[in-house]
């Protein structure tokens, strides 16, 4: 027990150390890429305000720290991040963290909803397809065709189609935003209003990943059906339901769990287009707005938060695999 606990602590410590190293590389890499990109954020901001006075532009560059040497800018930024300061958005005249904290709950709600929908529905359809393959195989073919169509459909194109169908043609679901503006709803009425606004973005974001879950679960289960432990369980008189759930599905979930951690990173990137299409007030739309305005501190802050979300998803995935299969203990700590 003590040896297992020490291996687990070493596993977590090494993963956390790797996370910090990746975050440092992301911070330095994105900072240098943005600073070396053509264009002047101060000039862009001055032009947007209708002021092209060189003295005003130079004052803006001084306030934004752009007139300092690049190594000094990088050291100052990294020092601020270590103290929890992500910088100041001169375009919005507020702290970067305040802007991100305001938008982050909406993004987390969208990401978690899409994650739950795609994983639960995808695993369920994968189980149905694999179990059907053991019998007639008709349902397996239908699920396979549907999964292929969903995987080949771009998320932004599906989002536009859903808006046209359910919002414009049928008028049953709202097309834009997170809640009804000026409605003043409270309690369950407000929750129902948010859920209605969430449905279309969630479906648009989750369908591609749902198809991957279907194929992964189906392939892993079909492979598990051919293993010796399944034949042994059947020889001992275990029911087909117990073989399916306790033996086949349990072993098939390991590759699915690994993909689930990677999915968070893909969800974070795919949510950018979905949030723009639906005007969803999350950090994906904030990233688009800051990129359009060349707001470097805000861009760096959003990149940092997305990187942390991706790395946390990967860490949770690795921990789930570690707990599901004790044989990973020796290899996971290396």
C-alpha positions as CSV (number, residue, x, y, z in Angstrom):
1,X,0.0,0.0,0.0
2,X,2.8,2.4,0.9
3,X,4.7,1.6,-2.3
4,X,1.5,2.2,-4.3
5,X,1.0,5.5,-2.6
6,X,4.5,6.6,-3.2
7,X,4.2,5.7,-6.9
8,X,1.0,7.6,-7.2
9,X,2.6,10.7,-5.6
10,X,5.6,10.5,-7.9
11,X,3.2,10.1,-10.9
12,X,1.3,13.3,-9.9
13,X,4.5,15.2,-9.1
14,X,6.1,14.4,-12.5
15,X,2.9,15.3,-14.3
16,X,2.6,18.6,-12.5
17,X,6.2,19.4,-13.2
18,X,5.6,18.7,-16.9
19,X,2.6,20.9,-16.9
20,X,4.5,23.8,-15.5
21,X,7.2,23.3,-18.1
22,X,4.7,23.3,-20.9
23,X,3.0,26.4,-19.6
24,X,6.3,28.2,-19.5
25,X,7.1,27.2,-23.1
26,X,3.6,28.3,-24.2
27,X,4.0,31.7,-22.5
28,X,7.4,32.4,-24.0
29,X,6.5,31.1,-27.4
30,X,3.2,33.0,-27.7
31,X,4.8,36.2,-26.3
32,X,7.6,36.1,-28.9
33,X,5.3,35.2,-31.8
34,X,3.0,38.1,-31.0
35,X,5.8,40.6,-30.5
36,X,7.5,39.6,-33.7
37,X,4.3,39.7,-35.7
38,X,4.1,42.7,-38.1
39,X,2.0,45.7,-37.1
40,X,1.9,48.1,-34.1
41,X,-0.8,47.6,-31.5
42,X,-0.5,51.2,-30.4
43,X,-1.0,52.5,-34.0
44,X,-4.0,50.1,-34.4
45,X,-5.6,51.4,-31.2
46,X,-5.0,55.0,-32.2
47,X,-6.4,54.5,-35.6
48,X,-9.5,52.9,-34.1
49,X,-10.0,56.0,-32.0
50,X,-9.5,58.3,-35.0
51,X,-6.2,59.7,-33.6
52,X,-3.1,59.5,-35.7
53,X,-1.0,62.0,-33.9
54,X,2.6,60.6,-33.7
55,X,3.0,61.9,-30.1
56,X,-0.2,60.2,-29.0
57,X,0.9,56.9,-30.6
58,X,4.3,57.1,-29.0
59,X,2.7,57.8,-25.6
60,X,0.5,54.7,-26.1
61,X,3.6,52.6,-27.0
62,X,5.2,53.8,-23.7
63,X,2.2,53.0,-21.6
64,X,2.0,49.5,-23.2
65,X,5.7,48.9,-22.7
66,X,6.4,48.4,-26.4
67,X,9.3,50.9,-26.4
68,X,11.3,48.7,-24.1
69,X,13.7,45.9,-25.3
70,X,12.1,42.6,-26.0
71,X,13.9,40.6,-23.3
72,X,12.8,43.3,-20.7
73,X,9.2,43.0,-21.9
74,X,9.3,39.2,-21.6
75,X,10.9,39.3,-18.1
76,X,8.3,41.8,-16.9
77,X,5.4,39.7,-18.3
78,X,6.6,36.5,-16.8
79,X,7.2,38.2,-13.5
80,X,3.6,39.5,-13.5
81,X,2.2,36.1,-14.4
82,X,4.1,34.5,-11.4
83,X,2.3,37.1,-9.2
84,X,-1.1,36.4,-10.7
85,X,-1.1,39.5,-12.9
86,X,-1.9,38.8,-16.5
87,X,-1.5,42.4,-17.6
88,X,-3.8,45.3,-18.5
89,X,-6.0,45.6,-21.6
90,X,-5.6,49.1,-22.8
91,X,-8.4,48.7,-25.4
92,X,-10.9,47.7,-22.7
93,X,-9.3,49.8,-19.9
94,X,-9.4,47.0,-17.4
95,X,-7.3,44.1,-16.1
96,X,-6.9,41.1,-18.4
97,X,-7.9,38.6,-15.6
98,X,-11.1,40.5,-14.9
99,X,-12.1,40.2,-18.6
100,X,-11.3,36.5,-18.7
101,X,-13.0,35.8,-15.4
102,X,-16.1,37.4,-16.7
103,X,-16.2,35.2,-19.8
104,X,-14.7,32.0,-18.4
105,X,-17.9,30.6,-16.8
106,X,-19.8,30.8,-20.2
107,X,-16.9,28.9,-21.9
108,X,-16.7,26.2,-19.2
109,X,-20.5,25.7,-19.3
110,X,-20.3,25.2,-23.1
111,X,-17.2,23.0,-23.0
112,X,-18.5,20.7,-20.1
113,X,-21.9,20.4,-21.7
114,X,-20.4,19.4,-25.1
115,X,-18.0,17.1,-23.4
116,X,-20.8,15.3,-21.4
117,X,-23.1,15.1,-24.5
118,X,-20.4,13.8,-26.9
119,X,-18.9,11.3,-24.4
120,X,-22.1,9.8,-23.0
121,X,-23.9,9.6,-26.3
122,X,-20.8,8.5,-28.2
123,X,-20.0,5.7,-25.8
124,X,-23.6,4.6,-25.7
125,X,-23.9,4.4,-29.4
126,X,-20.5,2.6,-29.6
127,X,-21.7,0.0,-27.2
128,X,-24.9,-0.5,-29.2
129,X,-22.9,-0.8,-32.4
130,X,-20.4,-3.3,-31.0
131,X,-23.1,-5.5,-29.3
132,X,-25.1,-5.4,-32.6
133,X,-22.0,-6.5,-34.5
134,X,-22.1,-9.7,-32.4
135,X,-25.6,-10.4,-33.7
136,X,-27.2,-9.2,-37.0
137,X,-24.9,-6.1,-37.5
138,X,-27.7,-3.9,-39.0
139,X,-27.6,-1.4,-36.2
140,X,-23.8,-1.4,-36.4
141,X,-23.9,-0.3,-40.0
142,X,-26.5,2.4,-39.4
143,X,-24.5,3.8,-36.4
144,X,-21.3,3.7,-38.5
145,X,-22.8,5.7,-41.4
146,X,-24.2,8.3,-39.0
147,X,-20.9,8.6,-37.2
148,X,-19.0,9.1,-40.5
149,X,-21.4,11.8,-41.6
150,X,-21.1,13.6,-38.3
151,X,-17.3,13.4,-38.4
152,X,-17.2,14.8,-41.9
153,X,-19.4,17.8,-41.0
154,X,-17.6,21.0,-40.1
155,X,-18.8,22.5,-36.8
156,X,-19.3,26.0,-38.1
157,X,-21.3,24.8,-41.1
158,X,-23.5,22.6,-38.8
159,X,-23.9,25.6,-36.5
160,X,-25.3,27.7,-39.4
161,X,-27.6,24.9,-40.5
162,X,-29.0,24.5,-37.0
163,X,-29.6,28.3,-36.7
164,X,-31.4,28.3,-40.1
165,X,-33.6,25.3,-39.1
166,X,-34.4,25.7,-35.5
167,X,-34.2,29.5,-35.1
168,X,-35.3,30.9,-38.4
169,X,-37.5,28.3,-40.0
170,X,-39.1,26.7,-36.9
171,X,-38.5,29.5,-34.4
172,X,-38.3,27.1,-31.4
173,X,-34.8,27.9,-30.2
174,X,-32.9,31.2,-29.8
175,X,-30.0,31.7,-32.2
176,X,-27.7,34.1,-30.4
177,X,-26.4,35.0,-27.0
178,X,-26.5,33.2,-23.6
179,X,-29.7,34.5,-22.2
180,X,-32.7,36.7,-23.2
181,X,-31.6,40.3,-23.0
182,X,-33.8,42.5,-20.7
183,X,-36.0,39.5,-19.6
184,X,-35.0,39.8,-16.0
185,X,-35.5,36.1,-15.3
186,X,-34.6,34.5,-12.0
187,X,-34.3,31.0,-10.6
188,X,-35.5,28.1,-12.7
189,X,-36.9,30.4,-15.4
190,X,-33.4,31.8,-15.9
191,X,-31.8,28.4,-15.9
192,X,-34.3,27.2,-18.5
193,X,-33.6,30.3,-20.6
194,X,-29.8,29.6,-20.5
195,X,-30.4,25.9,-21.3
196,X,-32.4,26.9,-24.4
197,X,-29.6,29.2,-25.6
198,X,-27.0,26.6,-24.8
199,X,-28.6,23.7,-26.8
200,X,-27.6,24.7,-30.3
201,X,-24.0,25.7,-29.5
202,X,-23.6,22.5,-27.5
203,X,-24.9,20.2,-30.2
204,X,-22.8,22.0,-32.9
205,X,-19.7,21.6,-30.8
206,X,-20.2,18.0,-29.7
207,X,-21.2,16.2,-32.9
208,X,-17.8,15.7,-34.4
209,X,-16.4,14.4,-31.1
210,X,-19.4,12.2,-30.6
211,X,-18.5,10.4,-33.9
212,X,-14.9,9.8,-32.6
213,X,-16.2,8.3,-29.4
214,X,-18.5,6.0,-31.3
215,X,-15.6,4.6,-33.4
216,X,-13.2,4.4,-30.5
217,X,-15.7,2.6,-28.3
218,X,-16.8,0.2,-31.0
219,X,-13.3,-0.7,-32.1
220,X,-12.0,-1.2,-28.6
221,X,-15.0,-3.4,-27.7
222,X,-14.8,-5.5,-30.8
223,X,-11.1,-6.2,-30.0
224,X,-12.0,-7.0,-26.4
225,X,-14.6,-9.5,-27.5
226,X,-11.9,-11.6,-29.0
227,X,-9.7,-11.8,-25.9
228,X,-9.3,-14.9,-23.8
229,X,-10.7,-13.3,-20.6
230,X,-14.1,-12.9,-22.4
231,X,-14.1,-16.5,-23.5
232,X,-13.2,-17.5,-19.9
233,X,-16.1,-15.4,-18.5
234,X,-18.6,-17.0,-20.9
235,X,-17.3,-20.5,-20.1
236,X,-17.9,-19.8,-16.4
237,X,-21.5,-19.1,-17.2
238,X,-21.5,-15.2,-17.0
239,X,-24.4,-13.6,-18.6
240,X,-23.9,-11.6,-21.8
241,X,-24.9,-8.4,-20.0
242,X,-22.2,-9.0,-17.3
243,X,-19.6,-9.9,-20.0
244,X,-20.5,-6.7,-21.9
245,X,-20.4,-4.3,-19.0
246,X,-18.0,-5.9,-16.5
247,X,-15.4,-7.3,-18.9
248,X,-15.6,-5.9,-22.4
249,X,-16.6,-2.3,-21.7
250,X,-14.3,-1.9,-18.7
251,X,-11.3,-2.7,-20.8
252,X,-12.5,-0.8,-23.8
253,X,-12.8,2.4,-21.8
254,X,-9.0,2.9,-21.4
255,X,-8.4,4.3,-24.9
256,X,-11.6,6.2,-24.7
257,X,-10.5,7.8,-21.4
258,X,-7.2,8.8,-23.0
259,X,-9.0,10.5,-25.9
260,X,-11.3,12.3,-23.5
261,X,-8.3,14.2,-22.1
262,X,-7.2,15.2,-25.6
263,X,-10.7,16.2,-26.5
264,X,-10.7,19.2,-24.1
265,X,-7.9,20.8,-26.2
266,X,-9.8,20.2,-29.4
267,X,-13.0,21.5,-27.8
268,X,-11.3,24.7,-26.7
269,X,-10.1,25.4,-30.3
270,X,-13.4,24.3,-32.0
271,X,-15.4,26.5,-29.6
272,X,-13.8,29.6,-31.1
273,X,-15.9,29.4,-34.3
274,X,-19.0,28.1,-32.5
275,X,-18.9,31.0,-30.0
276,X,-18.5,33.5,-32.9
277,X,-21.4,32.0,-34.8
278,X,-23.8,32.0,-31.9
279,X,-22.4,35.2,-30.2
280,X,-21.7,33.1,-27.1
281,X,-20.0,35.3,-24.5
282,X,-17.0,33.1,-23.8
283,X,-13.3,33.3,-24.0
284,X,-13.3,31.9,-27.5
285,X,-15.2,35.0,-28.7
286,X,-13.0,37.1,-26.5
287,X,-10.0,35.7,-28.3
288,X,-11.5,36.6,-31.7
289,X,-12.2,40.2,-30.5
290,X,-8.7,40.6,-29.0
291,X,-7.1,39.3,-32.1
292,X,-9.1,41.6,-34.3
293,X,-8.0,44.6,-32.1
294,X,-4.4,43.4,-31.6
295,X,-4.8,43.5,-27.9
296,X,-1.6,41.6,-27.0
297,X,-2.0,41.3,-23.2
298,X,-5.6,39.9,-23.6
299,X,-4.4,37.5,-26.3
300,X,-1.7,36.2,-24.1
301,X,-4.0,35.8,-21.2
302,X,-6.6,33.9,-23.2
303,X,-3.9,31.6,-24.6
304,X,-2.6,30.9,-21.1
305,X,-6.1,30.0,-19.8
306,X,-6.8,27.7,-22.7
307,X,-3.4,26.0,-22.3
308,X,-4.1,25.4,-18.6
309,X,-7.6,24.0,-19.4
310,X,-6.0,21.6,-22.0
311,X,-3.3,20.5,-19.6
312,X,-5.7,19.9,-16.8
313,X,-7.8,17.8,-19.1
314,X,-4.8,15.7,-20.0
315,X,-3.8,15.3,-16.3
316,X,-7.3,14.2,-15.4
317,X,-7.3,11.7,-18.2
318,X,-4.0,10.3,-17.2
319,X,-5.1,10.0,-13.6
320,X,-8.3,8.2,-14.7
321,X,-6.2,5.7,-16.7
322,X,-3.8,5.3,-13.8
323,X,-6.6,4.5,-11.4
324,X,-8.5,2.2,-13.9
325,X,-5.4,0.1,-14.6
326,X,-2.9,-0.4,-11.8
327,X,-0.4,-1.8,-14.3
328,X,0.2,1.8,-15.4
329,X,1.7,2.6,-12.0
330,X,5.2,1.5,-12.9
331,X,5.3,3.0,-16.3
332,X,3.4,6.2,-15.4
333,X,6.0,7.3,-12.9
334,X,8.9,7.0,-15.3
